[in-house]
């Protein structure tokens, strides 16, 4: 940190961007990173500009509130995703081979994005090697891209030991519910005395709470939790596998 502070002083302006802070594991590295951010914010150097992006997780939010900061909430990124999809289809040479399916691809990506750039990016990458036939192109949208499977499995493995049963119950309920559930409905169904913060702590990166409604961060999370890929995954992750049946039938 001393070297970094010395380097900052050598420039008229220094911009440090930390993207996806929530993807840093809570147990192994997040605490050190948050302390480093806190230290940088304490330098009181007008030449340093710090931008941190992350999903809303309680520990990060509480830590960043320790000092004055500017907070920007991104609630609707549909237009940005549409621009990204359109530009990628137009400029990516590998996707020109499926040019005749561009309207189909664009419509499917935009309608199913649910604010997730990561899902869109993974789907576009998968499409680069997809056979130039309509059926495989369509079938691709009914599966979870392999990179996302790895990401979701890693998130499940990050769930803390003391939260395993609660997390499994929450994810099972959200997968099986026929409509979005409020925080009170989740707590009332599971009878675990859960508030919004508790739900986010139990399922880091996998659920979001908007307008008091709890939902999976993307529909692909449900698809993954109900997939055979998870049923055959590492032992601890496979415990989260959800049978594709109505909520009242879940064990």
Buried (B, 14 or more C-beta within 10 A) or exposed (E): EEEBEEEBEEEEEBEEEBEEBBBBBBEEEBBEBBEEBEEBBEBEEEEBEBEBEBBEBBBBBEBBEEEEEEEEEEEEBEEEBBEBBBEBBEEEEEBEBBEEBBEBBBEBBBEBBBBBEBBBBBBBBBBEEBEEEEEEBEEBBEBBBEBBBEBBBEBBEBBEEEBBEBBBBBBBBBBBBEEBBBBEBBBEBBEBEBEBBBBBBBBBBBBBBEEEBBBBBBBBBBBBBBBEBBBEBEEEBBBBBBBEEEBEEBE
